[in-house]
Amino acid sequence: MANNKKRNVIVGQSGGPTAAINSSLAGVYRTAKDRGYNKVYGMLHGVQGLLEGRYVDLSEHIQSGLDAELLKRTPSAYLGSCRYKLPGINENKEVYEKIFDILEKLEIDCFIYIGGNDSMDTIKKLSDYAIVFGSDIRFVGCPKTIDNDLALTDHTPGYGSAAKYIGTSVKEIIRDGWSLETAHGQVMVVEIMGRNAGWLTGAAALSKSEDCDGPDAIYLPELPFDIQAFVDKCKELLKKKASVVVAVSEGIHTADGKYICEMDNDPDYVDAFGHKQLTGTARYLCSVLAAEIGCKTRAIELSTLQRAASHCASRVDILEAYEVGGAAMKAADEGDTGKMVVIKRLSDDPYQAGTEVKDVHKIANDERLVPRNWITKDGTYVTNEFITYVRPLIQGDVSPIMVDGIPRHLYRKGFQDLL
């Protein structure tokens, strides 16, 4: 049950940024103010920054309707993100005591965290601590991840815009390939984000349309990757066409679990959650093709462009991100804690969806993969069911606010120095 006298809210962003994450931040802020909360604080660099006492009053940043619209169109995490793994309560109780001391000092009623799997682990642990030690602060998660791998939700804000960018970019890459003529043909390998889940890579199939055949093959990390079968596939394709485009997930791996990108060099960087930095998959595969076939190759790594391309954002995605931010704030205000807002699809055509809340304990540290029956039997493409699922999420555009021919983002002088 919500407090009769409302105090303050704090919101943070965590994990990999997206083109829609700040739309959720705008939704949290607007709903908190509409529901009568005094201050809405923003953690700088998530819970890691909070532990260092770093936060801002968001009313100093969102001062007008134009500011809110700019924020919705601003890529990356406006407040700064982190990949900080909270220890177990029994491992380091002092960390929790410090966090709750800061929250009480700021007179916080509601704690909203915008993020993915690892961020929901933070919500789970903090809400558990609050229950065990008698705090009435409510902790609610707001979903965000371009990977689209959160459990219990139809999809996650951020995914639709990334999928739209990938489909668009792959189509442009294919078009570019038409214009080049080489003696032995060429293969372009497009490396797309996705450690264990292939939702992003599958979106490359969105490029297929009346004016484009789409990529020639798509490889997702849900299935083991056979390098020799890949080489043979490219050989057969080159007999039929001069330019071949293949989309691969950065996380594709052999049957024994070894990442393809590790074939060349072992990743040096490992984050707090034990995740290796995956890069170089396309580059390695191109080197194999060049050696075995002798064709021209090009490795294309979309990298951070997939999650930062706000100029190519999906209107559906931006609107839903704003709505789930508001829904998270509403849920916390009405007494929910230890929950995450999820999107429930009501229909595909016309596309309709709503929100509800689910127990974060059933979401944190879980991972939703592309269903096997949404991948072709030979493992080299996605099915029509996948396309039907994704296409509604990329619809519509959000026009950037242009200044001197370049999109304008929300900016406050000196704020970047705090990050």
C-alpha positions in Angstrom: 0.0 0.0 0.0 1.4 3.4 -1.0 2.4 5.9 1.7 -0.2 8.6 2.4 2.5 11.3 2.4 4.6 10.9 -0.7 8.3 11.7 -0.6 10.8 11.1 -3.4 11.7 8.7 -6.2 15.1 7.6 -7.5 15.7 6.1 -10.9 18.8 4.5 -12.4 19.9 3.0 -15.7 22.1 -0.1 -16.0 23.7 -2.4 -18.6 24.1 -1.7 -22.3 22.3 1.5 -23.5 19.6 1.6 -26.2 18.0 4.2 -28.4 14.9 4.0 -26.2 16.2 3.8 -22.7 15.9 7.6 -22.1 12.2 7.4 -23.2 11.6 5.2 -20.3 13.4 7.7 -18.0 11.1 10.4 -19.3 8.1 8.2 -18.6 9.3 7.5 -15.0 9.8 11.2 -14.4 6.5 12.4 -15.9 4.5 9.8 -14.0 6.2 10.5 -10.7 5.5 14.2 -10.9 1.9 13.6 -12.1 1.4 11.3 -9.0 2.6 14.0 -6.6 6.1 13.0 -5.7 8.4 15.8 -4.6 11.7 15.0 -6.1 12.8 12.6 -8.7 16.5 11.8 -8.4 18.6 10.2 -11.0 21.6 7.9 -10.1 24.7 8.7 -12.0 26.0 5.3 -13.4 23.4 3.3 -11.7 23.7 1.6 -8.3 27.5 1.8 -8.6 27.3 5.6 -8.7 24.7 5.6 -5.9 27.1 3.8 -3.6 29.5 6.7 -4.3 26.8 9.2 -3.5 26.4 10.4 -7.1 22.9 11.5 -8.1 21.1 14.5 -9.6 17.7 16.2 -9.3 16.1 15.4 -12.6 13.9 18.6 -12.4 17.1 20.5 -13.2 17.4 18.6 -16.5 13.8 18.1 -17.6 12.5 21.7 -17.4 10.1 21.8 -20.3 8.1 19.7 -22.7 10.9 20.3 -25.3 13.4 18.8 -22.8 11.3 15.7 -22.4 11.0 15.3 -26.2 14.7 15.8 -26.6 15.3 13.2 -23.9 13.2 10.7 -25.7 15.3 11.2 -28.8 18.6 11.0 -27.0 20.5 7.7 -27.4 22.7 6.1 -24.7 22.0 6.2 -21.0 21.5 9.9 -20.1 22.3 9.2 -16.5 25.2 7.0 -17.3 25.1 3.2 -17.0 27.1 0.5 -15.1 27.7 -3.2 -15.0 27.9 -3.6 -11.2 27.0 -6.9 -9.6 25.6 -6.6 -6.1 27.0 -9.2 -3.8 24.7 -11.6 -2.0 23.3 -10.2 1.2 25.2 -12.8 3.2 28.4 -12.0 1.4 28.5 -8.2 2.1 25.7 -6.8 4.2 27.6 -3.5 4.5 26.9 -2.7 0.8 23.2 -2.9 1.4 23.4 -0.9 4.6 25.2 1.9 2.7 22.6 1.9 -0.1 19.7 2.0 2.3 21.3 4.7 4.4 21.6 6.8 1.2 18.0 6.1 0.2 16.7 7.0 3.7 18.7 10.2 3.6 17.1 11.2 0.3 13.7 10.2 1.7 13.1 7.7 -1.1 9.8 5.9 -1.4 10.3 4.3 -4.8 13.4 2.9 -6.5 13.1 2.3 -10.3 15.9 0.6 -12.2 15.9 0.5 -16.0 17.8 -2.4 -17.4 18.1 -6.0 -18.5 18.8 -9.4 -16.9 21.6 -8.2 -14.6 19.7 -5.1 -13.6 16.7 -7.2 -12.5 19.1 -9.2 -10.3 19.8 -5.9 -8.5 16.0 -5.2 -8.1 15.6 -8.8 -6.7 18.3 -8.4 -4.2 17.4 -4.9 -3.0 13.7 -5.8 -2.6 14.6 -9.0 -0.7 16.8 -7.0 1.7 14.0 -4.4 2.2 11.5 -7.2 3.1 13.9 -9.0 5.5 15.0 -5.8 7.3 11.7 -4.0 7.3 12.1 -1.2 4.8 9.0 0.1 3.1 10.9 1.3 0.0 9.4 -0.2 -3.1 11.8 -1.6 -5.8 10.5 -2.0 -9.4 12.3 -2.9 -12.6 11.7 -1.3 -16.0 12.8 -3.6 -18.9 15.4 -2.5 -21.3 17.7 -4.5 -23.6 18.3 -4.6 -27.3 19.1 -8.3 -26.8 15.3 -9.0 -26.2 16.2 -11.8 -23.9 14.2 -11.0 -20.7 11.8 -13.7 -19.6 8.0 -13.3 -19.2 7.8 -10.2 -21.5 6.8 -10.4 -25.1 9.7 -8.1 -26.0 11.8 -5.4 -24.5 12.0 -1.7 -25.2 15.2 -1.0 -27.2 14.9 -4.1 -29.3 12.5 -2.7 -31.9 14.7 0.3 -32.7 17.8 -1.9 -32.9 16.0 -4.4 -35.1 14.9 -1.5 -37.4 18.5 -0.3 -37.7 19.8 -3.8 -38.4 17.2 -4.5 -41.1 17.9 -1.1 -42.7 21.7 -1.4 -42.5 21.8 -5.0 -43.9 19.6 -3.9 -46.8 22.0 -1.0 -47.6 25.0 -3.4 -47.3 23.3 -5.8 -49.8 22.6 -2.9 -52.1 26.2 -1.8 -51.9 27.4 -5.3 -52.8 25.5 -5.2 -56.1 27.7 -2.4 -57.4 31.0 -4.2 -57.0 32.4 -6.7 -59.5 35.2 -9.0 -58.4 37.0 -11.9 -60.2 36.1 -14.5 -57.7 33.1 -13.0 -56.1 32.8 -11.5 -52.6 31.4 -12.5 -49.2 30.4 -9.8 -46.7 30.0 -11.1 -43.1 27.9 -8.8 -40.9 28.5 -9.3 -37.2 25.5 -8.4 -35.0 25.3 -8.3 -31.2 23.9 -11.2 -29.3 25.8 -13.4 -26.9 23.4 -16.3 -26.3 20.2 -15.0 -27.9 19.8 -14.4 -31.7 16.9 -11.9 -31.7 19.1 -9.1 -33.1 20.8 -11.2 -35.8 17.4 -12.7 -36.9 16.3 -9.1 -37.5 18.6 -9.0 -40.5 15.8 -10.9 -42.3 13.7 -7.8 -42.1 15.7 -6.5 -45.1 14.0 -9.0 -47.3 11.4 -7.2 -49.4 10.2 -6.6 -53.0 13.4 -4.7 -53.8 15.8 -6.8 -51.8 16.4 -10.6 -51.4 17.7 -10.2 -47.9 20.8 -11.8 -46.5 21.9 -15.1 -48.0 22.3 -16.8 -44.6 21.7 -16.0 -40.9 23.5 -17.8 -38.1 22.1 -17.5 -34.5 23.9 -18.6 -31.3 21.0 -20.8 -30.3 22.6 -23.6 -32.5 26.2 -24.8 -32.7 28.1 -23.3 -35.5 30.0 -25.6 -38.0 32.8 -23.6 -39.7 33.3 -26.1 -42.5 29.5 -26.2 -43.2 29.7 -22.4 -43.3 32.5 -22.4 -45.9 30.7 -25.0 -48.0 27.5 -22.8 -47.9 29.4 -19.8 -49.1 31.0 -21.8 -51.9 27.6 -22.9 -53.2 26.2 -19.4 -52.9 29.2 -17.9 -54.9 28.4 -20.3 -57.8 25.0 -18.6 -58.1 25.8 -15.0 -57.4 28.7 -12.6 -57.3 28.0 -10.9 -54.0 27.0 -12.9 -50.8 25.9 -11.3 -47.5 25.8 -13.4 -44.3 24.6 -12.2 -40.9 26.2 -13.8 -37.8 25.7 -13.3 -34.1 28.8 -12.3 -32.2 28.1 -15.2 -29.9 28.1 -18.1 -32.4 30.1 -21.0 -31.0 31.2 -24.5 -31.9 29.5 -27.6 -30.5 31.9 -27.7 -27.6 31.0 -24.1 -26.6 34.0 -22.2 -27.9 33.1 -18.8 -29.3 34.2 -18.3 -32.9 35.8 -15.0 -32.0 38.1 -16.9 -29.6 39.5 -18.9 -32.5 41.7 -15.9 -33.3 42.4 -14.3 -29.9 40.9 -14.9 -26.5 38.8 -11.9 -25.3 40.8 -9.8 -22.8 37.9 -8.0 -21.1 35.5 -9.7 -18.7 32.8 -7.7 -16.9 31.6 -8.0 -13.3 29.0 -10.6 -14.4 31.7 -12.8 -16.0 30.7 -11.9 -19.6 33.5 -12.0 -22.1 33.7 -9.1 -24.6 32.9 -10.7 -27.9 34.3 -9.2 -31.0 36.1 -10.3 -34.1 33.7 -13.1 -35.2 33.2 -11.7 -38.7 36.9 -10.9 -39.1 37.9 -14.4 -38.3 35.3 -16.0 -40.6 36.4 -13.7 -43.4 40.0 -14.8 -42.9 38.9 -18.4 -43.2 36.9 -17.7 -46.4 39.8 -15.8 -48.0 42.2 -18.7 -47.3 39.9 -21.5 -48.4 38.0 -19.9 -51.3 40.2 -17.1 -52.4 37.3 -14.7 -52.7 37.2 -11.1 -51.7 35.8 -10.7 -48.2 34.6 -7.9 -46.0 33.9 -8.0 -42.2 31.3 -5.5 -41.0 30.8 -5.1 -37.3 27.7 -3.0 -36.5 28.9 -2.8 -32.9 27.5 0.1 -30.8 25.7 1.6 -33.8 23.0 -0.9 -33.3 22.0 0.5 -29.9 22.9 4.2 -30.5 21.1 4.9 -33.8 18.3 7.1 -32.4 17.9 8.7 -35.9 16.5 5.3 -37.0 14.4 4.6 -33.9 11.0 2.8 -34.2 8.0 4.9 -33.1 6.4 1.9 -31.6 9.6 1.2 -29.5 9.9 4.8 -28.3 6.2 5.0 -27.3 6.3 1.6 -25.5 9.5 2.6 -23.7 7.8 5.7 -22.4 4.8 3.7 -21.3 6.7 1.0 -19.4 8.6 3.7 -17.6 5.3 5.2 -16.5 3.9 1.8 -15.7 6.9 1.0 -13.5 6.4 4.2 -11.6 2.7 3.6 -11.3 3.3 0.0 -9.9 5.7 1.3 -7.3 3.4 4.1 -6.3 0.5 1.6 -5.8 2.6 -0.6 -3.6 4.3 -3.2 -5.8 7.9 -4.2 -5.0 10.2 -7.0 -6.3 8.4 -6.7 -9.6 9.2 -5.9 -13.2 6.9 -4.4 -15.8 6.3 -6.7 -18.8 4.8 -6.1 -22.2 1.9 -8.3 -23.1 1.0 -8.6 -26.8 -2.7 -8.6 -27.5 -2.7 -9.0 -31.3 -0.3 -8.9 -34.3 -2.6 -7.3 -36.9 -3.5 -4.7 -35.9 -0.6 -4.7 -33.4 -1.8 -4.0 -29.9 0.0 -4.5 -26.6 -0.4 -3.6 -22.9 1.6 -3.8 -19.7 1.4 -5.8 -16.5 3.8 -6.6 -13.6 5.5 -9.9 -12.9 7.6 -11.2 -10.0 11.2 -10.2 -10.7 12.4 -13.5 -9.1 11.1 -15.3 -12.1 12.9 -13.0 -14.5 16.3 -12.2 -13.0 19.2 -14.3 -14.3 17.0 -16.1 -16.8 17.4 -15.8 -20.5 14.8 -16.0 -23.3 16.2 -17.5 -26.5 14.8 -17.6 -30.0 12.5 -20.7 -30.2 14.0 -23.5 -32.2 10.9 -23.7 -34.4 11.6 -20.0 -35.4 14.9 -21.1 -36.9 15.0 -23.1 -40.2 15.8 -26.8 -40.0 19.2 -26.4 -41.5 20.0 -23.5 -39.0 20.9 -21.0 -41.6 17.8 -18.6 -41.5 14.8 -17.6 -39.5 11.2 -18.6 -40.3 8.2 -16.5 -41.2 7.0 -16.8 -37.5 10.0 -14.8 -36.5 9.4 -12.1 -39.0 5.7 -11.9 -38.0 6.8 -11.4 -34.4 9.4 -8.7 -35.1 7.8 -6.6 -37.9 5.2 -4.8 -35.7 8.0 -3.6 -33.4 9.8 -1.6 -36.0 6.9 0.4 -37.3 6.8 4.2 -37.5 9.5 6.8 -37.2 10.5 9.4 -34.6 11.7 12.5 -36.4 14.9 13.9 -34.8 14.9 17.5 -33.8 17.5 18.8 -36.2 19.8 21.7 -35.6 22.3 22.7 -38.4 21.5 19.4 -40.2 22.4 17.2 -37.2 20.0 15.6 -34.5 19.9 17.6 -31.3 20.1 15.7 -28.0 19.2 16.7 -24.4 22.3 18.5 -23.0 23.0 20.5 -19.8 26.3 22.4 -19.7 28.7 20.7 -17.2 26.6 17.6 -16.8 29.0 15.4 -18.8 31.8 16.4 -16.4 29.8 14.7 -13.6 29.6 11.4 -15.5 
